[in-house]
């Protein structure tokens, strides 16, 4: 692979240094001279890699690092340890409840990912738990979360909500634990069915209890898909890929067989290029093959915008950035996926209900009214264009 395929010469010095510290390449005390530590810490917080930064700097035993810098990082690191322990406890509680009611569930990220990739809960941050269940068990899983005290503000007033979404967000009002209940991997880039993922699952021991988890190959594909659709705007996701490549004995041949479509291989190539070029992750010949196409390089270059510039991709973010992000998302999709996205515009959304509440018996009217309601929201509310 050509390491010059990405131009990072305009990266801020602190971002380049952060990449070296958390990556797999060589670095030393002499590289820290003149670093703006305030900016370095800000970037580490934004990219959610401050636990790794703290541990790498601690291991260096460098006396030239200002004490307040290490104190600030240690404070965040310690808070993350407590947060991850609480999240682990809640994960075990939810897992036990789901197993008790015979609800098949796969935990996607969170503490189990930190343990499997880093071998240490303290080295990765997680703000929520992601649980994947079969669509046929979704309602039962929701009942279980509600019985555990979780609530949701997501609206399900129309029958099309399962088509337009891929998860429902829950929060515990007392513990503030967040849970995303998934019935498919993502909305934009649908993956294998739950049945297939369940048959290939791995069961790991977490605190002495079994937790169902993705197989190594499915985990690689999930991390690629998740990072790609978010533009890799958090370096934490690239660190996950770095650990995945270096610690997991996944079968690359199986991966290549599952990446049947060119678009899917392009996303894997994007991840491999970014991880190798930015974090100096060593690649074997088979993995390097995934990066040998021009579109993968184009996608990698496109994502540098999100990595270099701290971005807000929520609907309230900068309009130019959101427009760029929308074009980027479209570039990830195959023709079939783009066609399905266009078809989704025809399906009403909860925003239509908020704009024009109708009795349930008249919900069928939202289909013919959909274009007019969408136009009204876009023109008069200046809402970003999406399929909501």
FENBEL-V666800 format. One record per helix or strand. SS is the DSSP state (2 for helix, 1 for strand). FROM is the first residue (numbers start at 1). LEN is the number of residues. If there is no record, write none. Layout:
# FENBEL-V666800
SS_FROM_LEN / SS_FROM_LEN
This chain:
# FENBEL-V666800
2_3_3 / 2_13_10 / 2_29_4 / 2_37_10 / 2_50_11 / 2_67_34 / 1_105_3 / 2_110_9 / 2_121_3 / 1_128_6 / 2_135_13 / 1_150_2 / 2_161_4 / 1_167_6 / 1_178_5 / 2_194_6 / 1_202_5 / 1_209_5 / 2_216_14 / 2_235_13 / 2_252_7 / 2_262_18 / 2_285_5 / 2_294_15 / 2_319_14 / 2_335_10 / 2_350_6 / 2_360_3 / 2_365_16
